[in-house]
Amino acid sequence: MIERQLSVLLENKVGVMADVCKALANHGINIQAMSVSDTVDHAVLRIVVDDPRAAIHVLGERGALVVETDVLRIHLDDKPGELGKLAAKLARAKVNIEYAYGTADNQRATLFLRVSDTKKALEVLTPKPKSKK
C-alpha cells in the first residue's frame, strides 16, 4: 500500500520531539510509524500518520519545514529470508530501495520503504491472482 510520509526538519535539542508529538496528539493525529536521523544541529523526523493533511497544517503552524513523499507499507512474515526475497524482487525489477524502517513482533513485520519507483515496486510486490484452469 502506498502511504504519504512526512519528513520534518527539526532542531536537534531536548524537548523538540515531545513538543511535536504533543501537538499532533492535541489534534487527534496518530503517528503510525516514525524514523529519526540526526545531524549536529538538526534532525529529520520521518512519520506516517493517519491524517497527513492535518499534520502538515499543525507542523506548518509551528514553523516546521515539511516535505511529503510516497513510501510503501509492506507486511511480511517475520522469519528469516523474507526481507531478502522482497529485496531480490525489487532488484530484478530494477527498483532501488533508497531507505527503509520498520518493526516486527515475531509473527509479522511491517516495513516502510522509500523506493526509486513506487508504482513499479507496488506492482512487483502485489501478489497476482491465481488463474483458474
KEMAR-314988 format. One record per residue: residue number from 0; z, x, y of N, C-alpha, C in turn. Coordinates in steps of 0.2 Angstrom, whole numbers, always signed. Each point is the difference from the previous one (the first is absolute). Layout:
<pts>
pt seq:NUM	nw:Z	nu:X	nv:Y	caw:Z	cau:X	cav:Y	cw:Z	cu:X	cv:Y
...
</pts>
This chain:
<pts>
pt seq:0	nw:+0	nu:+4	nv:-6	caw:+0	cau:-4	cav:+6	cw:+0	cu:+4	cv:+6
pt seq:1	nw:-4	nu:-1	nv:+5	caw:+0	cau:+3	cav:+6	cw:+5	cu:-2	cv:+5
pt seq:2	nw:+4	nu:+4	nv:+3	caw:+6	cau:-1	cav:+4	cw:-2	cu:+3	cv:+7
pt seq:3	nw:+3	nu:-2	nv:+5	caw:+0	cau:+3	cav:+7	cw:+6	cu:+4	cv:+0
pt seq:4	nw:-1	nu:+7	nv:+2	caw:+6	cau:+4	cav:+1	cw:+0	cu:+2	cv:+7
pt seq:5	nw:+6	nu:+0	nv:+3	caw:+1	cau:+2	cav:+6	cw:+3	cu:+7	cv:+1
pt seq:6	nw:-3	nu:+5	nv:+3	caw:+3	cau:+7	cav:+1	cw:+2	cu:+0	cv:+7
pt seq:7	nw:+7	nu:+2	nv:+1	caw:+3	cau:-1	cav:+6	cw:+3	cu:+7	cv:+2
pt seq:8	nw:-2	nu:+3	nv:+6	caw:+3	cau:+6	cav:+2	cw:+7	cu:-1	cv:+3
pt seq:9	nw:+5	nu:+4	nv:-3	caw:+6	cau:-1	cav:+3	cw:+3	cu:+7	cv:+2
pt seq:10	nw:+5	nu:+0	nv:+4	caw:+4	cau:+6	cav:+2	cw:+4	cu:+1	cv:-7
pt seq:11	nw:+1	nu:+7	nv:-1	caw:+3	cau:+2	cav:-6	cw:+8	cu:+2	cv:+2
pt seq:12	nw:+4	nu:-6	nv:+1	caw:+7	cau:+1	cav:+2	cw:+4	cu:-5	cv:-3
pt seq:13	nw:+6	nu:+1	nv:+0	caw:+5	cau:-4	cav:-3	cw:+0	cu:-7	cv:+3
pt seq:14	nw:+0	nu:-5	nv:-4	caw:+0	cau:-7	cav:+2	cw:-7	cu:-4	cv:+1
pt seq:15	nw:-5	nu:+4	nv:+1	caw:-7	cau:-3	cav:+1	cw:-2	cu:-5	cv:-6
pt seq:16	nw:+1	nu:+3	nv:-6	caw:-2	cau:-5	cav:-6	cw:+4	cu:-6	cv:+0
pt seq:17	nw:+7	nu:+1	nv:+1	caw:+4	cau:-6	cav:+0	cw:-2	cu:-5	cv:+5
pt seq:18	nw:-2	nu:+2	nv:+6	caw:-2	cau:-4	cav:+6	cw:-7	cu:-4	cv:-2
pt seq:19	nw:-4	nu:+4	nv:-3	caw:-7	cau:-3	cav:-2	cw:+2	cu:-6	cv:-6
pt seq:20	nw:+4	nu:+2	nv:-5	caw:+1	cau:-5	cav:-5	cw:+4	cu:-6	cv:+3
pt seq:21	nw:+4	nu:+1	nv:+4	caw:+4	cau:-5	cav:+3	cw:-5	cu:-5	cv:+4
pt seq:22	nw:-4	nu:+3	nv:+4	caw:-5	cau:-4	cav:+4	cw:-4	cu:-4	cv:-4
pt seq:23	nw:-3	nu:+3	nv:-6	caw:-4	cau:-4	cav:-4	cw:+4	cu:-6	cv:-4
pt seq:24	nw:+6	nu:+2	nv:-2	caw:+5	cau:-5	cav:-3	cw:+1	cu:-6	cv:+4
pt seq:25	nw:+2	nu:+2	nv:+7	caw:+1	cau:-5	cav:+5	cw:-5	cu:-5	cv:+1
pt seq:26	nw:-6	nu:+2	nv:-2	caw:-6	cau:-5	cav:+0	cw:-2	cu:-3	cv:-6
pt seq:27	nw:+4	nu:+1	nv:-5	caw:-2	cau:-2	cav:-7	cw:-5	cu:+3	cv:-4
pt seq:28	nw:-2	nu:+6	nv:+2	caw:-5	cau:+4	cav:-3	cw:+3	cu:+4	cv:-6
pt seq:29	nw:-3	nu:+0	nv:-6	caw:+3	cau:+3	cav:-5	cw:-5	cu:+6	cv:-2
pt seq:30	nw:+4	nu:+6	nv:-1	caw:-4	cau:+6	cav:-1	cw:-1	cu:+0	cv:-8
pt seq:31	nw:-6	nu:+1	nv:-2	caw:-1	cau:-1	cav:-7	cw:-1	cu:+7	cv:-3
pt seq:32	nw:-2	nu:+5	nv:+4	caw:-1	cau:+7	cav:-2	cw:+0	cu:+5	cv:+6
pt seq:33	nw:+3	nu:+6	nv:-1	caw:+0	cau:+4	cav:+5	cw:-1	cu:+8	cv:-2
pt seq:34	nw:-2	nu:+4	nv:+4	caw:+0	cau:+7	cav:-1	cw:+1	cu:+3	cv:+7
pt seq:35	nw:+3	nu:+6	nv:+0	caw:+1	cau:+3	cav:+7	cw:-1	cu:+7	cv:-1
pt seq:36	nw:-5	nu:+3	nv:+4	caw:-1	cau:+7	cav:+0	cw:+2	cu:+3	cv:+7
pt seq:37	nw:+4	nu:+6	nv:+0	caw:+3	cau:+2	cav:+6	cw:-4	cu:+6	cv:+2
pt seq:38	nw:+1	nu:+1	nv:+7	caw:-2	cau:+7	cav:+3	cw:+7	cu:+2	cv:+4
pt seq:39	nw:-1	nu:+5	nv:+4	caw:+6	cau:+2	cav:+4	cw:+2	cu:-6	cv:+5
pt seq:40	nw:-4	nu:-2	nv:+4	caw:+1	cau:-5	cav:+5	cw:-1	cu:-8	cv:-2
pt seq:41	nw:-4	nu:-1	nv:-4	caw:-2	cau:-7	cav:-2	cw:+0	cu:-1	cv:-7
pt seq:42	nw:-1	nu:-6	nv:-2	caw:+0	cau:-2	cav:-7	cw:-6	cu:-6	cv:+0
pt seq:43	nw:-3	nu:+0	nv:-6	caw:-5	cau:-5	cav:-1	cw:+3	cu:-5	cv:-5
pt seq:44	nw:+1	nu:-6	nv:+2	caw:+3	cau:-5	cav:-4	cw:-6	cu:-4	cv:-2
pt seq:45	nw:-2	nu:-1	nv:-7	caw:-5	cau:-4	cav:-3	cw:+4	cu:-6	cv:-3
pt seq:46	nw:-2	nu:-6	nv:+2	caw:+3	cau:-6	cav:-3	cw:-5	cu:-5	cv:-2
pt seq:47	nw:+2	nu:-4	nv:-5	caw:-4	cau:-6	cav:-2	cw:+5	cu:-5	cv:+1
pt seq:48	nw:-1	nu:-5	nv:+4	caw:+4	cau:-6	cav:+1	cw:-3	cu:-6	cv:-1
pt seq:49	nw:+4	nu:-5	nv:+0	caw:-2	cau:-7	cav:-2	cw:-4	cu:-3	cv:+6
pt seq:50	nw:+1	nu:+2	nv:+6	caw:-3	cau:-3	cav:+5	cw:-3	cu:+6	cv:+5
pt seq:51	nw:-5	nu:+3	nv:-1	caw:-3	cau:+6	cav:+4	cw:-1	cu:-2	cv:+7
pt seq:52	nw:-3	nu:-6	nv:+2	caw:-1	cau:-2	cav:+7	cw:+7	cu:+0	cv:+4
pt seq:53	nw:+5	nu:-3	nv:-3	caw:+6	cau:-1	cav:+3	cw:+3	cu:+7	cv:+1
pt seq:54	nw:+0	nu:+4	nv:-5	caw:+3	cau:+7	cav:+0	cw:-4	cu:+4	cv:+5
pt seq:55	nw:-6	nu:+0	nv:+1	caw:-4	cau:+3	cav:+5	cw:+3	cu:-2	cv:+7
pt seq:56	nw:+1	nu:-6	nv:+1	caw:+2	cau:-3	cav:+6	cw:+8	cu:+3	cv:+2
pt seq:57	nw:+4	nu:+0	nv:-5	caw:+7	cau:+2	cav:+1	cw:+0	cu:+8	cv:+1
pt seq:58	nw:-4	nu:+3	nv:-4	caw:+0	cau:+8	cav:+1	cw:-3	cu:+2	cv:+7
pt seq:59	nw:-5	nu:-4	nv:+2	caw:-4	cau:+1	cav:+6	cw:+5	cu:-1	cv:+6
pt seq:60	nw:+4	nu:-5	nv:-1	caw:+5	cau:-2	cav:+6	cw:+5	cu:+6	cv:+1
pt seq:61	nw:+1	nu:+4	nv:-6	caw:+5	cau:+5	cav:+1	cw:-4	cu:+7	cv:+2
pt seq:62	nw:-6	nu:-1	nv:+1	caw:-4	cau:+6	cav:+3	cw:-3	cu:+4	cv:-5
pt seq:63	nw:+0	nu:-2	nv:-7	caw:-2	cau:+4	cav:-5	cw:-7	cu:+0	cv:-1
pt seq:64	nw:-3	nu:+6	nv:-2	caw:-8	cau:+0	cav:-1	cw:+0	cu:-2	cv:-7
pt seq:65	nw:-4	nu:-5	nv:-2	caw:-1	cau:-3	cav:-6	cw:-8	cu:+0	cv:-2
pt seq:66	nw:-1	nu:+3	nv:-6	caw:-7	cau:+0	cav:-2	cw:-1	cu:-4	cv:-7
pt seq:67	nw:-4	nu:-4	nv:+0	caw:-1	cau:-4	cav:-6	cw:-6	cu:+3	cv:-5
pt seq:68	nw:+2	nu:+0	nv:-6	caw:-5	cau:+2	cav:-5	cw:+1	cu:-4	cv:-7
pt seq:69	nw:-6	nu:+0	nv:-4	caw:+1	cau:-3	cav:-6	cw:+2	cu:+4	cv:-5
pt seq:70	nw:+4	nu:-2	nv:-5	caw:+3	cau:+4	cav:-6	cw:-1	cu:-5	cv:-6
pt seq:71	nw:+0	nu:+3	nv:-5	caw:+0	cau:-4	cav:-7	cw:+7	cu:-1	cv:-2
pt seq:72	nw:+2	nu:-6	nv:-2	caw:+6	cau:-1	cav:-4	cw:-2	cu:+0	cv:-7
pt seq:73	nw:+3	nu:+4	nv:-4	caw:-2	cau:+1	cav:-7	cw:+6	cu:-1	cv:-5
pt seq:74	nw:-1	nu:-4	nv:-5	caw:+6	cau:+0	cav:-5	cw:-2	cu:+3	cv:-6
pt seq:75	nw:+4	nu:+4	nv:-3	caw:-2	cau:+3	cav:-7	cw:+6	cu:+0	cv:-4
pt seq:76	nw:-1	nu:+1	nv:-7	caw:+6	cau:+0	cav:-4	cw:+3	cu:+7	cv:+1
pt seq:77	nw:+7	nu:+0	nv:+0	caw:+3	cau:+6	cav:+1	cw:+1	cu:+4	cv:-6
pt seq:78	nw:-5	nu:+4	nv:-2	caw:+0	cau:+4	cav:-5	cw:-5	cu:+6	cv:+1
pt seq:79	nw:+1	nu:+5	nv:-4	caw:-3	cau:+6	cav:+1	cw:-8	cu:-1	cv:-1
pt seq:80	nw:-4	nu:+3	nv:+5	caw:-7	cau:+0	cav:+0	cw:-3	cu:-5	cv:+4
pt seq:81	nw:+3	nu:-6	nv:+2	caw:-3	cau:-5	cav:+3	cw:-3	cu:+2	cv:+7
pt seq:82	nw:+4	nu:+4	nv:+4	caw:-2	cau:+2	cav:+6	cw:-6	cu:+5	cv:-1
pt seq:83	nw:+0	nu:+4	nv:-5	caw:-6	cau:+4	cav:-1	cw:-6	cu:-4	cv:-2
pt seq:84	nw:+0	nu:-5	nv:-3	caw:-5	cau:-4	cav:-2	cw:-3	cu:-3	cv:+6
pt seq:85	nw:+4	nu:-3	nv:+5	caw:-2	cau:-3	cav:+6	cw:-3	cu:+5	cv:+4
pt seq:86	nw:+2	nu:+6	nv:+1	caw:-3	cau:+6	cav:+4	cw:-6	cu:+2	cv:-3
pt seq:87	nw:-1	nu:+0	nv:-6	caw:-6	cau:+2	cav:-4	cw:-6	cu:-6	cv:+2
pt seq:88	nw:+2	nu:-6	nv:+0	caw:-5	cau:-5	cav:+1	cw:-2	cu:+1	cv:+7
pt seq:89	nw:+4	nu:+1	nv:+5	caw:-2	cau:+1	cav:+7	cw:-4	cu:+6	cv:+1
pt seq:90	nw:+2	nu:+5	nv:-4	caw:-4	cau:+7	cav:+1	cw:-7	cu:-2	cv:-3
pt seq:91	nw:-1	nu:-3	nv:-6	caw:-7	cau:-1	cav:-2	cw:-4	cu:-4	cv:+5
pt seq:92	nw:+3	nu:-5	nv:+4	caw:-3	cau:-4	cav:+5	cw:-1	cu:+4	cv:+6
pt seq:93	nw:+2	nu:+6	nv:+0	caw:+0	cau:+4	cav:+6	cw:+4	cu:-2	cv:+6
pt seq:94	nw:+6	nu:-3	nv:-1	caw:+4	cau:-3	cav:+5	cw:+6	cu:+5	cv:+0
pt seq:95	nw:+2	nu:+2	nv:+6	caw:+5	cau:+5	cav:+1	cw:+7	cu:-3	cv:+1
pt seq:96	nw:+5	nu:+2	nv:-3	caw:+7	cau:-3	cav:+2	cw:+2	cu:+5	cv:+6
pt seq:97	nw:+1	nu:-3	nv:+6	caw:+2	cau:+4	cav:+5	cw:+7	cu:+1	cv:+1
pt seq:98	nw:+4	nu:-5	nv:-2	caw:+7	cau:+0	cav:-1	cw:+3	cu:-6	cv:-4
pt seq:99	nw:+6	nu:+1	nv:-3	caw:+3	cau:-6	cav:-4	cw:+7	cu:+0	cv:+1
pt seq:100	nw:+3	nu:-5	nv:-1	caw:+8	cau:-1	cav:-1	cw:+1	cu:-6	cv:-4
pt seq:101	nw:+6	nu:+0	nv:-3	caw:+1	cau:-6	cav:-4	cw:+7	cu:+1	cv:-4
pt seq:102	nw:+1	nu:-4	nv:-5	caw:+7	cau:+0	cav:-3	cw:-2	cu:-3	cv:-7
pt seq:103	nw:+5	nu:+1	nv:-5	caw:+0	cau:-3	cav:-6	cw:+7	cu:-2	cv:-3
pt seq:104	nw:+0	nu:-4	nv:-5	caw:+7	cau:-3	cav:-2	cw:+0	cu:+1	cv:-8
pt seq:105	nw:-3	nu:+4	nv:-3	caw:+0	cau:+1	cav:-7	cw:-5	cu:-5	cv:-4
pt seq:106	nw:-2	nu:-5	nv:+4	caw:-5	cau:-5	cav:-4	cw:-6	cu:+0	cv:+4
pt seq:107	nw:+0	nu:+0	nv:+7	caw:-6	cau:-1	cav:+4	cw:+1	cu:+4	cv:+6
pt seq:108	nw:-6	nu:+3	nv:+2	caw:-1	cau:+4	cav:+6	cw:-4	cu:-3	cv:+5
pt seq:109	nw:+2	nu:+1	nv:+6	caw:-4	cau:-3	cav:+6	cw:-2	cu:+6	cv:+4
pt seq:110	nw:-6	nu:+1	nv:+1	caw:-3	cau:+5	cav:+4	cw:-3	cu:-3	cv:+6
pt seq:111	nw:+0	nu:+4	nv:+6	caw:-4	cau:-1	cav:+6	cw:-5	cu:+6	cv:+1
pt seq:112	nw:-6	nu:-1	nv:+0	caw:-5	cau:+5	cav:+0	cw:-4	cu:-1	cv:+6
pt seq:113	nw:-1	nu:+6	nv:+4	caw:-5	cau:+0	cav:+5	cw:-6	cu:+4	cv:-3
pt seq:114	nw:-5	nu:-3	nv:+0	caw:-6	cau:+3	cav:-3	cw:-6	cu:+0	cv:+4
pt seq:115	nw:-5	nu:+4	nv:-1	caw:-6	cau:+1	cav:+4	cw:-4	cu:-6	cv:+0
pt seq:116	nw:+0	nu:-4	nv:-5	caw:-4	cau:-6	cav:+0	cw:+4	cu:-6	cv:-3
pt seq:117	nw:+3	nu:-4	nv:+4	caw:+5	cau:-5	cav:-3	cw:-4	cu:-5	cv:-4
pt seq:118	nw:-5	nu:-3	nv:+2	caw:-4	cau:-5	cav:-3	cw:-2	cu:+3	cv:-7
pt seq:119	nw:-3	nu:+6	nv:+0	caw:-3	cau:+3	cav:-6	cw:+6	cu:+1	cv:-5
pt seq:120	nw:+5	nu:+2	nv:+2	caw:+6	cau:+2	cav:-4	cw:+3	cu:-7	cv:-3
pt seq:121	nw:+0	nu:-5	nv:+4	caw:+2	cau:-6	cav:-3	cw:-4	cu:-3	cv:-5
pt seq:122	nw:-7	nu:+1	nv:+1	caw:-5	cau:-2	cav:-5	cw:+1	cu:+4	cv:-6
pt seq:123	nw:+1	nu:+6	nv:+0	caw:+1	cau:+5	cav:-6	cw:+6	cu:-2	cv:-4
pt seq:124	nw:+6	nu:-2	nv:+4	caw:+6	cau:-1	cav:-3	cw:+1	cu:-7	cv:-2
pt seq:125	nw:-4	nu:-5	nv:+2	caw:+1	cau:-7	cav:-2	cw:-3	cu:-1	cv:-7
pt seq:126	nw:+5	nu:-2	nv:-5	caw:-3	cau:-1	cav:-7	cw:-6	cu:-5	cv:+0
pt seq:127	nw:-5	nu:+1	nv:-4	caw:-5	cau:-4	cav:+0	cw:+1	cu:-6	cv:-5
pt seq:128	nw:-2	nu:-6	nv:+1	caw:+1	cau:-5	cav:-5	cw:-4	cu:+2	cv:-7
pt seq:129	nw:+3	nu:-2	nv:-5	caw:-3	cau:+2	cav:-7	cw:-6	cu:-6	cv:-1
pt seq:130	nw:-6	nu:+2	nv:-1	caw:-5	cau:-4	cav:-2	cw:+1	cu:-3	cv:-7
pt seq:131	nw:-2	nu:-7	nv:+0	caw:+0	cau:-3	cav:-6	cw:-6	cu:+0	cv:-4
pt seq:132	nw:+0	nu:+2	nv:-6	caw:-6	cau:+1	cav:-4	cw:-2	cu:-6	cv:-4
</pts>
